[in-house]
Amino acid sequence: MLFNQSFLPSLTYLCLWSFSLISGLGIFNSQATLAVEKDRDNHQGELLAQTATKNRLPNGTYLYGSYPQADEIGQEYMVFQVHQGEVKGAVYMPRSEFSCFTGTFEGNQMKMSIIDPYDGTRHQYAVMLQVPSTVATNGQWSDIGLEGYYRLDTISANDTTILDRCS
């Protein structure tokens, strides 16, 4: 209890917000593993391996939020552009600061290097991809989701401004 009383007052609002943003994003720094049951035949194993290497969103601009509606105060959002598997974008909370990031798709993760807006240091994180079965999508990858996020269709003028600043 003494630790909490002496430690908490020294935290700034920014530190709490940054921690909330990063932990709320559901991002983490780990390696993904794929498990295939021994009973499955070789064809199914090959299909799973192909899925793991092709997971990425098509070229375009995307908005994902921790809430199913855009611009909700206190919610985290990611707006980014994908070009040939390379990702550039920002994480932000409405009416607050944002942090730019760059990234790539590797396996079943979107790996990101988030840039601290104050000192320019980079922090490595990864977001797990939610990949629908290839049967359900007929081999199309546009339905890939980000774990813990909702895909939002409408990209606002503010989202575009943030993207421009991160390019």
N, C-alpha and C positions, 0 to 999 in steps of 0.2 A: 504494500500500500504506500509506503514511504517513497518507493521508486516512482509510482504513478504521480504522486503529488509533486515531486520535484521535476519530473521529466515532461509531463504534459504541458505545463505553462510555457516551456521553452520552445515548443513546436509552433511554427507559424502557420497561418491559414494556408499559405502556398504549399508547405510541406504536406499538410493533411490533404489538400486538394490533389496534389500530384500523386500521393499514395493511393487515394481513392480512384483516380483516373486509371492508373496502371493496374490496380487490383481489380477494378470494375470491368476493365476490358477483357478479363479472362485470359490475359496473355501470360505466357510463361516461357521459361528457357529449358526445353527438354527435347530429347530425340524421340521421334515417333517410331512405333514398332507395328508391324503388321503380322498377324498370326493367321496361319492357314491350317485348318484341321488336316491331320494326316489322311483321313478318309476321303478327302476330295481328290478328284482326278487331276492330272497335269494341266488340262485345258483350263479349269477353273483357277488354278494357281497362276497360270500365265495371264489370265484376264485380270486378276487382282494386281499383279505386278505392273501391267500396262496402265491400270487405273492410277496407281501410285505415282507413276512417272508423268502422266498427262494432266494431272490435276492443276489447273490454273484457269483463271477467268479469261474470256476472250478480250481483245483490245476494247477499251472503252472507259467510261467514267462511272464510278460506283459510289453509293452512299449506304452505309450500314449503321444501325443504331442499336443501343442496348434497350431501346424502347421502340415499339412498332410505329410510332409517329415521329415526324421530324420536329426539331426545334423545341423540345421539352426541357425546361430548366432542370438542371441536376442530372441529366442523362448524358452518357458518352456517345460520341459519333465518330465514325471514320469516313472520310471522303478521300477517294484516291482514283488515279488513272492507271490503267494497265496498258502497256505497249510491249508486245513480244515477250511477255512473261516478266517484264520489269515493272515494279510498282513504285509510284511516287504519290504522296498524299499527306494527310494530316489527321491527327486525333484531336478532338476538341469537345468542349461542353458549350452549349449556347450561351452567348453574351459573356464569354470568358476568353482566356488566351487559348492558343493552339500550339501543338508541337508537330513539326514536319517530320516525315519519315520517308525512307526508301526501302525497297524490299524486293524479294523474289519468291517464287513458289518452289518449294522443295518437298518432295514426297507429299504428305498430306498436311502440310503446314504452309502458311504465308509467313516467311521470316522477315522481320523488320528491324531496321536500325533507326530508332527514334532519337531525334535531335533535341536536346534540352534548349528551350528558347532563351535562357539566360546566359548560359556559359558555353553552349555549343558542343557539350560532351554528347557522345552517342551511347545509347543503351540498346542492347540486343534483346529482342523478344520474338515470340512466335505465336501465331493464332492458329488453332487447329481448323482445318477445312472440314465442312460437312459435305461429303460427296455422295450424291444419289447413285443408286445402282445404274450400271450402264444399260441394263435392260429397260429400266423405267425412263431413261433419258434418250434412248435410241442412239447412244454414243455421243450426245451433245454435252458439253461441259458448262454451259451458261447457267445451270441451276446450282452451281457450287455455292454453298453458304459458308459463313464464318461462325464458328461455335460461339454461342452467347450473344449473337447479333441477329437483327432482322434486316433484311434487304429492303431499302426504301427506294421508290421509283422516282420521286421528284427531287431534283438537285436544284437548290435555291441559288439566287444571285450571291448570297453570302458564301455558300459552299464553293462556288466558282472563284470568288475573290480569294478565299483561303488557298485553293489549289494553285492559283496564279502566283501567290506569294511563296509557295513551296516548290515551284518549278525552277 
